[in-house]
Amino acid sequence: MTTQRILVSGRVQRVGYRDWTVRTAKGLGLRGWVRNLNDGRVEILADGDEEALGALVDACREGPALARVENVSTLPDNGDPGKGFTKRLTAVA
């Protein structure tokens, strides 16, 4: 299993991006969470096999219909993804 932190920028808040991410990640069998950041980005921590993580990153480049993704960056991570895949509240700076 591999864990990655994914940061998505552009018009990705108030467009259903977090709900879309939860559905997409669950469909790929990933564990983790998604939340908004105060700077307008969306942060995702995802854990699973490399193929499924790659599929999530590829999907994040498009996002839901109302999103306008400008950039997707990934970093290896060792954070605890928890159980299942959940939507979290906006991160506090």
C-alpha positions in Angstrom: 0.0 0.0 0.0 1.1 3.5 -0.8 -0.1 6.8 0.7 -0.1 10.1 -1.2 -1.0 13.7 -0.3 -2.7 15.3 -3.4 -3.2 19.1 -3.6 -5.6 20.4 -6.2 -5.8 24.1 -7.2 -8.1 26.1 -9.4 -11.8 26.5 -9.0 -12.2 23.5 -6.8 -14.2 24.8 -3.9 -18.0 25.2 -3.9 -18.3 23.0 -7.0 -18.8 19.6 -5.3 -15.2 18.6 -5.5 -15.0 16.9 -2.1 -18.2 14.9 -2.6 -17.0 13.9 -6.1 -13.6 12.9 -4.6 -15.2 10.7 -1.9 -17.3 8.8 -4.6 -14.3 8.4 -6.9 -11.9 7.2 -4.2 -14.4 4.8 -2.8 -15.0 3.4 -6.3 -11.3 2.8 -6.6 -11.1 1.0 -3.2 -9.0 3.7 -1.6 -8.9 4.8 2.0 -8.3 8.4 3.2 -10.0 11.8 3.3 -10.5 15.1 1.5 -10.8 18.6 2.8 -10.8 22.2 1.7 -7.8 24.4 2.5 -8.1 28.1 3.5 -6.1 29.1 0.4 -8.7 27.8 -2.0 -7.1 24.4 -2.7 -8.4 20.9 -2.0 -6.2 18.5 0.0 -6.5 14.8 -0.4 -4.8 12.0 1.6 -5.3 8.7 -0.1 -4.0 5.2 0.6 -4.1 2.1 -1.6 -2.4 0.3 -4.4 -0.3 2.4 -6.8 -2.6 1.7 -9.8 -5.7 3.0 -7.9 -3.8 6.1 -6.7 -2.7 6.8 -10.2 -6.3 6.6 -11.4 -7.4 9.0 -8.7 -4.7 11.5 -9.5 -5.7 11.3 -13.2 -9.3 11.8 -12.3 -8.5 14.8 -10.1 -7.0 16.6 -13.1 -10.6 16.7 -14.5 -12.7 16.8 -11.3 -16.5 17.2 -11.3 -18.3 19.1 -14.1 -18.2 22.6 -12.4 -14.6 22.5 -11.4 -11.8 24.1 -13.3 -8.6 22.4 -12.2 -5.4 24.3 -12.8 -2.8 22.1 -11.0 -2.6 18.8 -9.3 0.5 18.0 -7.2 1.3 14.8 -5.3 3.7 14.0 -2.5 4.4 10.7 -0.7 3.0 10.7 2.8 2.9 8.5 5.9 -0.2 10.0 7.5 -3.0 7.9 8.8 -5.7 7.6 6.2 -8.2 6.2 8.7 -11.0 3.8 7.7 -13.0 4.2 4.5 -12.9 7.5 2.6 -14.3 10.6 4.3 -15.0 14.3 3.7 -13.4 16.6 6.4 -14.1 20.1 7.4 -11.9 23.0 6.0 -8.4 23.0 7.5 -7.8 25.7 10.1 -4.6 27.7 9.3 
